[in-house]
Amino acid sequence: MPDRIVLLPMVRIAFVECKATGKKMRPLQIKRKKQLEALGYLVYCLDDVEQIVGILIEIQAT
């Protein structure tokens, strides 16, 4: 499962995998991401603190 579950008002739910800068998800993590997305969830890979605001805006926009 991804590292973080993001729960926002109005039933906005997403999953975030946190990685060191420039690191990628492992094959099992990619598989889990695809499974969660197939269920309709948003899944993100965060490898830079600067991405946080953009991810939150995208979650709120759905």
C-alpha positions as CSV (number, residue, x, y, z in Angstrom):
1,M,0.0,0.0,0.0
2,P,1.2,3.6,-0.6
3,D,2.8,5.4,2.2
4,R,0.0,8.0,2.8
5,I,-3.8,8.1,2.5
6,V,-5.1,11.6,1.9
7,L,-8.6,12.3,3.1
8,L,-10.1,15.7,2.3
9,P,-13.6,17.1,2.8
10,M,-16.4,16.1,0.3
11,V,-15.1,12.5,0.2
12,R,-11.9,13.3,-1.6
13,I,-9.5,10.3,-1.2
14,A,-6.1,9.7,-2.7
15,F,-3.0,7.6,-2.0
16,V,0.6,9.0,-2.1
17,E,3.8,7.0,-2.3
18,C,6.7,9.1,-0.9
19,K,10.1,8.6,-2.5
20,A,13.5,10.2,-2.1
21,T,14.2,12.9,-4.8
22,G,14.5,11.2,-8.2
23,K,13.6,7.7,-7.0
24,K,11.0,5.7,-8.8
25,M,8.3,3.2,-7.6
26,R,9.3,-0.5,-7.4
27,P,7.4,-3.0,-9.7
28,L,5.2,-4.1,-6.8
29,Q,4.3,-0.5,-6.0
30,I,3.4,0.2,-9.6
31,K,1.2,-2.9,-9.6
32,R,-0.6,-1.7,-6.5
33,K,-1.0,1.8,-8.0
34,K,-2.6,0.3,-11.1
35,Q,-5.0,-1.8,-8.9
36,L,-6.0,1.2,-6.9
37,E,-6.5,3.4,-10.0
38,A,-8.7,0.6,-11.5
39,L,-10.9,1.0,-8.5
40,G,-11.2,4.7,-9.2
41,Y,-8.7,6.1,-6.7
42,L,-6.1,8.7,-7.4
43,V,-2.5,7.6,-6.7
44,Y,0.5,9.8,-6.8
45,C,4.3,9.3,-6.5
46,L,5.8,12.2,-4.5
47,D,9.5,12.7,-4.8
48,D,9.8,16.5,-4.2
49,V,8.2,18.6,-1.5
50,E,7.3,21.2,-4.2
51,Q,4.8,18.7,-5.6
52,I,2.6,18.7,-2.5
53,V,0.5,21.8,-3.4
54,G,-0.1,20.5,-6.9
55,I,-1.2,17.1,-5.7
56,L,-3.6,18.6,-3.2
57,I,-5.1,20.9,-5.8
58,E,-5.6,18.0,-8.2
59,I,-7.3,15.9,-5.5
60,Q,-9.7,18.7,-4.7
61,A,-10.5,19.3,-8.4
62,T,-11.9,15.8,-8.8
